């Protein structure tokens, strides 16, 4: 089991979807050639609230325990607002990949997600967060097709539960986190992390 960063400590964050795509620009015509290698992952820049000395030392120990880029931790993005009263969906069938997913077990004939909403799949180190790219409603049988980014990391098993209330993902620090200690021993932490793939 991997540790989880308490979201109550988060003061501000920046989230972005990074892609393994590069552009080469001709110096003569200005035209660009795009190379897309298919990789996609979430990156975060996170600032924690000012912490009293005791709490600051505990958080410092949390980051030290990760061992810089060696360790992973779970993160539930506090900026994500969950949809309400939609039930709890599951994966419908195996062998699914790409940027869409067949699901079931939703409330019937109900608007489920709006473009920009999130859900997650997986547990512990395999926890992955996805962002919905099109509004979704369930049909009369409680089935729905979700379209999202980034593409599925691994093939989900039939019946796997989707987490919509508190989506989570596994992150890895980009570099060790320094303890910034100010007046009266107050601690502050700012760090960068990326999805642990």
N, C-alpha and C positions, 0 to 999 in steps of 0.2 A: 504494500500500500504506500502511495506517495503522499507527501504532506500537502496541505491546502493552505494557501495564503488567505487570512481573514479579510473579507472584502470591506468590513467596517473600518479598516485602516486606510482605505484608498481615498486620497484627497482629490486627485485628478488623473486622467489617463488620456492617452492618444492611441487609437486603434487603426491599423491599416492592413489591407490585404496585399501582400507582396507577391509578385509573379516572377518566374524565371524566364523573362523575355528581355531581349536586348535590341537596340536600334542602332544601325550603322548608317550614318548620313554622308552622302557624297559631298565632298568639298566643292565640286564643280557645279552640280545641278540642284543640290539641296534635297534630292529625293532620298527616301529612307527605305532600307531593307530591314524588316522585322524578323527576328528569329525567336520563336516561342518554343521553349523546351518543355512546357507542360507543368512545371512545378508551381504550386500556390501554397502560401502559408500566412498565418496571422502574425503580425508583429505589434508589440505594445511598448509604449513609454509610460511608466507609472510613477506617480509621486504619492508617497504616503503622508498622512497628516503628522504634524508635530507630535512627538511622543515623550511622555515623562521618562526619566532615567530608567526605571525598572522595566517598563514596557519596551523602551528603546533597546535595552540590552537583550531582551528576549527575541526581538525581531532581528537584531544583529546576529544572534546565535542561529536563528532560522536560516538566514542567508549564508552564514559561514558553513552550516551543516549541508547546504546544497553543493558546496565545493566548486563554486563558479559554474562553468559550463557543463560539469559532470552531472549534476543533479537535475531533477525535474520536479515541478510542483503543479498542483491543480489550481486553476483560477476560474472563478465565476464572475464574469464581467458585471459590475454593479450598474453600469449604464444601460444594460439590456432590460427593457420593460417587457414582461411576459404577456402573451395574449391571455384572455380570461375566458373561463367556461367553455373550453373546447374539448375537454376530455383528455385522454392520454393515448396517443396513437402508437402503433407498432408497425414494423416493416412487413410488407406483404410480399412474400416470396424471396427466394435467394437469387444469387447471380446478378445482382444489380450493380451498376457502376456509372460513372459519369456525373452529370449535374442534375439528375432527376431521380426521384425515389417514389415507388408505389407504396402507399401506406393504407392502414385500415384501423378500425376500432375508435374512430372519432365520433363525436355526436353527429347525428344525421342531419343533412341539409343545413349546415352551419358554416358561416364564414370562419375560417380557421386562422390564417396568417395574412398579414399585409406585407407587401414588398418592404424589405428592411428588417423584418422580424428574424429571430434566431431560434435554432434548436441544436441539440447535441446528440451524438451517438457514442456509445462505448463506455468503458469503465476504466478508472485509474489511468495508467499510461496510454491507453488507447482512446481516451476521451477526445473528441473532435467537435468543434463548433462550426456550424454552417449558417449562412445568411440567405434568407428567402429573397428571390429576385422577381417573383410574380405573386399577386394576390391569389390565395387558395381558399376554396370552399369544399366541404365534403359533399358527397352525393347522398341519395336516399338510403344507401346501405352503409354509410359511414366510411367510404373509401375516398382517397384523395391522392393526387400526384403532386409532389413538391418539386419545385425547381429552385436551385440555390447555387451559391459559390462558397468555398472552393469545391472542386469535384471530390467525390468520395475517395477517402484514403485507402480503404480496404472494403471488400465486399461484406455488407452486413448480413447477418443470419436472419432467416425468416422468424418473425415474432420478436425481434429485438425492440426494446422500448425506446421511444424518442423522448428526450428530456426537453420540455418546453418552459417549465417554471423557472428553473435555475440552470441554464445551459452552462457547461464547463468545458475546459480544454486543458491539456497538459502543455505547460510552457517550460522553456529552458532559458536561463540567464544568458545574455550575450557576453557579459563580462562580470567579474566579481563586483559586489555591491559595497561601496564605501559607507561607513557610518559617519554622517555629518552631524557634529555635536556643537550646539550653540550655547547661548546664555542659559543659566540655571540647569545645565546638563540636558537640555531638550535635544532629542534626536530627530533627524529627518533623513528619509531615504528616497532617492530617485534612481530608477533603474530601467534598463531596457531588457526585454525578453522576446523570444520568438517561439512559435509553435514547435513542440518537441516531436519531430517526425522520425 
